[in-house]
Amino acid sequence: MKWKTYGRVIVSACIVVCSLALLQRLLTPKYTDGIIEGALIAEYYGEEKDHDVIFIGDCEVYENFSPVVLWEKYGINSYIRGSAQQLIWQSYYLLEDTLRYETPKVVVFNVLSMQYEEPQREAYNRMTLEGMKWSVSKVKSIYASMTSRENFEDYLFPILRYHSRWSELKKSDLENMFQVPKVSHNGYYMRVDVKAAETIPDPKPLADYMFGENAYDYLDRMRELCEEKGVQLILIKAPSLYPHWYDQWETQMEEYAEKYGLLYFNFLECTEDIGLDFQKDTYDGGLHLNLSGAEKLSSYFGKILVTETAVTDRRGEAALEKVWEEKLSAYEQEKQQQYIQYGIK
């Protein structure tokens, strides 16, 4: 009798656990429509891990660089591990996570997040952290990122956070419970529409222009980890007109790069050479580039990568060519769909 009782308890427990797991899958946001940026981090794990260049950072990487152009023009196999308002400690732990799977020749980090010294907003934390696979790096990133109102348990069991999301459920939540469709192209978020940069807010004066100790600590960790793994670290500032990039911030990054022998490129200073036209090459008034602008910037940066780093042209590798053939087709297909959506000829 005891064994039958134990068996019933075990079966009942399994049913409860499986039910909760299915419920959690249903209630956790899928980011397949509306704010799709929350799906970017998770997409990396389904890729072949053989990238020469990894971009890490916030929207200034995943909206401003096109890995497709880097492949088509230079044979560079790259991926963007970007997410909305990705904080520098999140970038560091994503780098740790990435190096568990592969060792690229180059890591490119966008320095805008140096301005943040403390955790910011839960919504942005979720879009970065929930997509990471569980590892020591993810655990550390969660603890480094949580605001005062967040709990680790809510990340460990997302159903605790999303249990009341019933009223927000859409058909796509059910359709994509087990297989979420791709929303990016090697981490690049495509937008083809145009909204010209017209009125840029005047920069607000800051009480202190110095980047904080915490930001520098994680930048040091990133640099040291790249050195340990034999990876070249490149620092960049994307050519976004807003938020404002202060001269004092620029000086600090120039000095840091010079001190440690790193390449640093502020693309705001070479928009003419890139060929950017902020009347045509942005979709939101200068905050981010659209497809046209991203392809111009990628073409420009590709030249730098092939001349300043150990990255080589890998076109001609049969297996990689086949992978990119499918990626190019998907890229072109979405491009045409968006042209129709926004009425662009």
GIZI-V991960 format. One record per backbone hydrogen bond with DSSP energy under -1.0 kcal/mol. CO is the residue of the C=O (numbers start at 1). NH is the residue of the N-H. E is the energy in kcal/mol with one decimal. If there is no record, write none. Layout:
co;nh;e
CO;NH;E
CO;NH;E
This chain:
co;nh;e
1;5;-2.6
2;6;-3.0
3;7;-2.5
4;8;-2.3
5;9;-2.3
6;10;-2.6
7;11;-2.6
8;12;-2.8
9;13;-2.6
10;14;-2.4
11;15;-2.3
12;16;-2.4
13;17;-2.7
14;18;-2.7
15;19;-2.3
16;20;-2.5
17;21;-2.3
18;22;-2.4
19;23;-2.5
20;24;-2.5
21;25;-2.1
22;26;-2.0
23;27;-2.5
24;28;-2.2
34;36;-1.4
36;39;-2.2
37;40;-1.4
39;43;-1.1
42;45;-1.1
43;46;-1.4
44;47;-2.0
48;50;-1.6
52;105;-1.4
52;106;-2.2
53;79;-1.9
54;108;-2.9
55;81;-3.3
56;110;-1.6
57;83;-1.5
58;61;-2.2
58;62;-1.5
59;63;-1.5
61;65;-1.4
62;189;-3.2
66;70;-1.6
67;71;-1.9
68;72;-2.9
69;73;-2.7
70;74;-1.2
70;76;-2.1
71;75;-1.9
75;314;-2.2
77;52;-3.0
77;53;-1.5
79;55;-2.8
80;82;-1.0
81;57;-1.1
83;86;-1.3
87;91;-2.3
88;92;-2.3
89;93;-2.3
90;94;-2.1
91;95;-2.1
92;96;-2.4
93;97;-2.4
94;98;-2.7
95;99;-2.4
97;100;-1.1
98;101;-1.8
98;102;-1.8
105;232;-2.6
106;54;-2.2
107;234;-2.9
108;56;-3.0
109;236;-2.4
111;114;-2.1
112;115;-1.6
113;116;-1.7
121;125;-2.1
122;126;-2.9
123;127;-1.4
124;128;-1.1
125;129;-3.3
126;130;-1.8
129;132;-1.2
135;139;-2.1
136;140;-2.5
137;141;-2.2
138;142;-2.5
139;143;-2.2
140;144;-2.1
141;145;-1.4
142;146;-2.0
147;150;-1.6
152;155;-1.3
152;156;-2.1
153;157;-2.8
157;160;-2.5
158;161;-1.2
158;162;-2.3
162;165;-2.0
165;168;-1.6
166;169;-1.2
171;175;-2.3
172;176;-2.1
174;177;-1.2
185;188;-1.3
186;80;-2.3
188;185;-1.9
191;291;-2.9
195;285;-2.1
212;216;-2.1
213;217;-2.5
214;218;-2.0
215;219;-1.9
216;220;-2.7
217;221;-2.1
218;222;-2.2
219;223;-2.4
220;224;-2.9
221;225;-2.5
222;226;-2.1
223;227;-2.2
224;228;-2.4
225;229;-1.9
226;231;-3.1
232;107;-2.7
234;109;-2.8
235;265;-2.1
236;111;-2.6
237;267;-2.3
238;240;-1.7
246;250;-2.1
247;251;-2.4
248;252;-1.6
249;253;-2.0
250;254;-2.5
251;255;-2.4
252;256;-2.2
253;257;-2.5
254;258;-2.2
255;259;-2.4
256;260;-1.8
257;262;-2.6
263;235;-2.7
265;237;-2.5
266;269;-1.7
270;274;-2.1
271;275;-1.6
271;276;-2.2
277;280;-2.3
277;281;-3.4
278;197;-3.2
281;290;-1.4
282;195;-2.3
286;241;-2.4
290;294;-3.0
291;295;-2.4
292;296;-1.6
293;297;-2.6
294;298;-2.4
295;299;-2.0
296;300;-2.1
297;301;-2.8
298;302;-2.3
299;303;-1.2
300;304;-1.1
301;305;-2.4
302;306;-2.1
303;307;-1.1
304;308;-2.9
305;309;-1.1
314;317;-1.8
317;321;-3.0
318;322;-2.0
319;323;-1.7
320;324;-2.5
321;325;-1.8
322;326;-1.3
323;327;-1.7
324;328;-2.9
325;329;-1.6
326;330;-2.1
327;331;-2.3
328;332;-2.4
329;333;-2.2
330;334;-2.3
331;335;-2.2
332;336;-2.3
333;337;-2.1
334;338;-2.8
335;339;-2.2
336;340;-1.9
337;341;-2.4
338;342;-2.7
339;344;-3.1
